[in-house]
Amino acid sequence: MTNNVVIVGGGLVGSALALELARRGVHVLVLEKAVPGAEASSAAAGILAPRVEAHGHPEQRALGLQALASWEDWAASLGVDVGLTRCGVLVARDESPDPDAVMVEGRALAERAPGLRAERAWWIADEGMVDTRLLVGAVHAAAVRAGAVFRSGLAVERVDRDAVHAGGERLAGTPVVCAGAWTSLVPGVASLPVSPVRGQLVAVGATEAVRSVVFGPAGYLVPRRDETVLGATMENVGFARGTTAQGLRDVLDAALRLCPSLGAAPVLRQWSSFRPGSPDGRPIIGDVDGVMVASGHSRNGILLAPLTASRVADTILEGRPLPAAWSPARFSRAG
Ligand SMILES: Cc1cc2nc3c(=O)[nH]c(=O)nc-3n(C[C@H](O)[C@H](O)[C@H](O)COP(=O)(O)OP(=O)(O)OC[C@H]3O[C@@H](n4cnc5c(N)ncnc54)[C@H](O)[C@@H]3O)c2cc1C
């Protein structure tokens, strides 16, 4: 059994895996080139919507639902409030997003989103959201309490089968690459098709106009306790940081079309980050030339983090197979 694991990347995926492995008695070292959780994971809107985000792929939907089912216990195990709520998801689009979605209108719609312009929308009752600003710190702290060691400001330069090289040191252990959008820049797993997909977001003041997550044709609304998150662009612009006039306009246009009263809300902040994009939007998790990789979570890394952690830990410690829908082999010539 592996008793020494070195994780590359301290985002939510790396931190959740560190937590899981440390709880199972493994010595875990996490190497983070910047600050744990400071990239996509804390920037994310935090929507937990496996049905809308499955885009018709049955295994991805099933895995997303499995992940969703684990969230209450996992969040409770962190010991602090992470703003997890099953507030439900409204989808203001013509097409039904999923067989479980039911059409609501009139008072049933007004109770969930009094400010919505649409006269009817699809409702999924058991989905929700988590506050990623609280989540990343909570998972990091829980992993440290469980015994995982984090080293920040240390960029991994190379990964071998039994060690990681960073800052002139060779750190022995079983490597797991959780480097998010930067995964294909890590020598050793550079063949993977993970690329950054920038998302711009805007937060405006909290509102009573929306009480559940709302997806529209071109954007979404996330009603946190102290702010409303409006999102998000999907841009292939490499690692260009920051927000743009066009990006913010697109986000605000989409949001105000859904809920015009948001036009009077104060703008609190704006930001962007990089989703770890994969060609089909599904994670890429498994062995790549002898190195375990857990990346490519695209739009669903928050939802899938607890499930990713438990499935990768099962594989490393017990040899259990990983889901075929996530296999890196689907991008190889033979796969
Ligand atoms: C705008 C936006 C909105 C989103 N909304 C949602 C949502 O509502 N629901 C949802 O489920 N998901 C959402 N996501 C997706 C989700 O944020 C990601 O899938 C998830 O955070 C990926 O986690 P990660 O740990 O792989 O990546 P990250 O959080 O980016 O962490 C990767 C870490 O690896 C580190 N790293 C990289 N290279 C190296 C190296 N060589 N050495 C050491 N460290 C390294 C980085 O510094 C970084 O901290 C959203 C993403 C964005 C950008």
The ligand as an ORCA input file, in Angstrom:
! r2SCAN-3c Opt
* xyz 0 1
  C     -15.670     31.404    -13.471
  C     -15.769     29.989    -12.984
  C     -16.966     29.517    -12.460
  C     -17.074     28.202    -12.037
  N     -18.245     27.766    -11.466
  C     -18.351     26.488    -11.033
  C     -19.543     26.050    -10.412
  O     -20.476     26.824    -10.246
  N     -19.620     24.745    -10.008
  C     -18.572     23.865    -10.176
  O     -18.701     22.689     -9.796
  N     -17.415     24.275    -10.751
  C     -17.295     25.557    -11.188
  N     -16.142     25.983    -11.764
  C     -15.093     25.009    -12.048
  C     -14.217     24.759    -10.819
  O     -13.825     25.978    -10.269
  C     -12.993     23.962    -11.231
  O     -13.337     22.822    -12.005
  C     -12.228     23.491     -9.975
  O     -12.040     24.564     -9.096
  C     -10.915     22.879    -10.366
  O     -10.188     22.642     -9.185
  P      -8.640     22.366     -9.276
  O      -8.167     22.126     -7.894
  O      -8.416     21.317    -10.309
  O      -8.064     23.722     -9.907
  P      -7.520     25.064     -9.193
  O      -8.428     25.523     -8.127
  O      -7.218     26.021    -10.282
  O      -6.197     24.570     -8.499
  C      -5.072     24.123     -9.213
  C      -3.861     24.537     -8.401
  O      -2.691     23.945     -8.941
  C      -1.643     24.871     -8.758
  N      -0.560     24.517     -9.679
  C      -0.599     24.501    -11.027
  N       0.575     24.119    -11.546
  C       1.394     23.873    -10.492
  C       2.742     23.443    -10.380
  N       3.525     23.195    -11.465
  N       3.293     23.303     -9.126
  C       2.534     23.551     -8.019
  N       1.238     23.977     -8.088
  C       0.661     24.125     -9.289
  C      -2.285     26.213     -9.064
  O      -1.546     27.299     -8.540
  C      -3.661     26.043     -8.432
  O      -3.708     26.545     -7.103
  C     -15.975     27.323    -12.156
  C     -14.757     27.807    -12.619
  C     -14.655     29.129    -13.019
  C     -13.324     29.645    -13.499
*
